Amino acid sequence: MGAIPAFVLDLTAAERQNGRDPEDEAPLLDAYSNAVVTAVDRVGPSVVHVDVRGASDSQREVERRGSGSGLVFTPDGLILTNSHVVSAARSIQVSFADGSSAQADLVGDDPDTDIALLRIDGHHLASAALGSSRRLRVGQLVIAIGNPYGYQHTVTAGVVSALGRSLRATTGRLIDDVIQTDAALNPGNSGGPLVDARGEVIGVNTAIIPMAQGICFATAIDTAKWVVSELLRHGRVRRAYLGVAGATAMLPRRVVRFFNLEQESGLRVESVEARGPAQLAGIEPGDVILGIGGLPVAGIDDLQKLLDESRIGKRTAVALIRRTRKLELEVTPQEMPARPKR
């Protein structure tokens, strides 16, 4: 064996002088590896591949197919996945890592949060523990498990890159409290779990930004748990609505100064649903909604956030500007009609 190069000896000496022994790196790497392996051992058996078959394309007469990932979270067969994975599904089949498979029924889905709930017949199934996304901190280790491009039970690891992000769903609504991570996700990861070092699920992987690297998103598990409770109770997520169509509009400076407003934008009403809550309350096209229930509405996203289940059937004040007047009307939001089946 030849002599050790001088630059290696110098580097090693310098590291020891700075309090870093190269041999001390091994336990750190082992701890990282052990955390990932332990989390995968706990959650991996509950991750499923979701295969979806939809109605045939009438023009090409080709059956539509899609796939994604899912997570068994109760021993009797409840499964979390993404709404967009099971969209327009005619049949859904899930398969496990051991090769077994089962037909799944769609309990319900919520496109506004991209969460869907499936059920399979089963007893004493391997199931993952759902954690809490409230305790997350930027920089902590997370692991994603899924089936990208059909490669079943693929594991990637990274960190929480940011918290409290907002992501626009396919419906146009904002999904709040989204987790951003650099754990690599690809098509097919959708619906799979994002897991912390304790082996608890803290998010449902939902989206990537095409052409970007290391920018991936997961719906927070606290949001998913709320959606699941709504789907089990009602079959869908109940939300309130006013029956208006509108867009965010900037307010002229003179209007902001004249009415001494703390906001610079509102929701301009473009149209009002006939016999809907807004029309019954006297809201007209051209009005600019500034607030509801004493809370500011700076645009369409604010209005959608405020119109939750708690406002259904309850009279509430709506502040608005109509031409040169500031008005306050009382409106009774109603339950948003169910979307037609896709």
Buried (B, 14 or more C-beta within 10 A) or exposed (E): EEEEEEEEEEEBEEBEEEEEEEEEEEEEEEEEEEBBEBBBEBBBBBBBBBBBBBEEEEEEEEEBEBBBBBBBBBEEBBBBBBBBBBBEBEEBBBBBBEEEBBEBEBBBBBBBBBBBBBBBEBEEBBBBEBBBBEEBEEEEBBBBBBBBEEEBBBBBBBBBBEBEBEBEBEBEBBBBBBBBBBBBBBBBBBBBBBBBBEBBBBBBBBBBEEEEEBBBBBBBBBBBBBBBEBBEEEEBBBBBBBBBEBEBBBBEEEBBEEEEBEBEBBBBBEEBBEEBBBBBBBBEEEBBBBBBBEEBBBBBBBBBEBBEEEBBEEEBEBBBBBEEEBEEBEBBBBBBEEEEEE
